[in-house]
Amino acid sequence: MAWQQITVITDEKTAPEVADLFSDLGAVSVTYMDAEDESVYEPAIGETKIWSNTEVIALYELDADIEDVSARVRRAFDAALLRDWRQELIEDQAWERAWMEYYHPMKFGDKLWVCPTGQEQEEPGTVCMLLDPGLAFGTGTHPTTALCLEWLAEHDLAGKTVIDYGCGSGILAVAAVLLGAKVAHAVDIDPQALTATLSNAEKNAVQDKIKVYLPEQLPAMQADIVLANILAKPLCELSARISELVVPGGALILSGILAEQTEQVADAYRALIELNAPMQQEDWIRLDGLKLG
């Protein structure tokens, strides 16, 4: 089945109004995309930030009257607000597998592979985690996740307890168990992230060693290793809470930090954590260290 697609660029104020009208006119889906490679970081909880120049993409069924839709949207808005208007036919494909063109096996350290289904790596002395893009962020392709996976692959996790605070897809929790951790406790504010974590745990046959919690459900505990791959603002706001989750002498790994935010985050943890030199990949920083006894 083919689809009809309309794409238009507008400003951040007008984009939601255009998207709503496309939906009212029968769009199967409406998507926002960045029109100018503009980074948007750290929205507040419950806030949706979009770009100052946003591409609105509306998908319609083949029998939809796309000319009527276009005319009605154009009449509803000042012409100056609607730029680069495009209409095109989109041929159908196996969308759920299309990502495989861009996602390939990745190796971290000398002992961890992260592989999509069907591309498993069997290298002596390594473990292979199966992970496909799905419900929640985190496949190892982003530097913030890669920095944490590299730390895990470079350390002895045998028999250790782990907390993955802000688990997303559960990639860090699953990797830790595959690398020898006794148990991993995965925490996230998004129930969908917990669903994705359990799914990935089952895919890798480690579901008996992965526990999932919303933050308020996490029982009083401390872990040998605590990973928090979130963003600088919540890392600072939660510094006391995250630090208390680490046993004295245990390891804390912080990621999701832009280079210019390094000192701000480090200052929030120095009282309790002896931090190592920052590790950088692209614009992103990992901070790690041991909890003072």
Helices and strands as residue ranges (DSSP letters): E 3-11, H 15-24, E 29-34, E 53-61, H 66-76, G 79-81, E 83-90, H 95-98, G 99-101, E 106-108, E 112-115, E 127-130, H 143-153, E 161-165, H 171-178, E 183-187, H 191-203, G 207-209, E 210-213, G 215-217, E 223-229, H 232-237, H 239-244, E 246-258, G 259-261, H 262-269, E 273-275, E 279-281, E 284-291
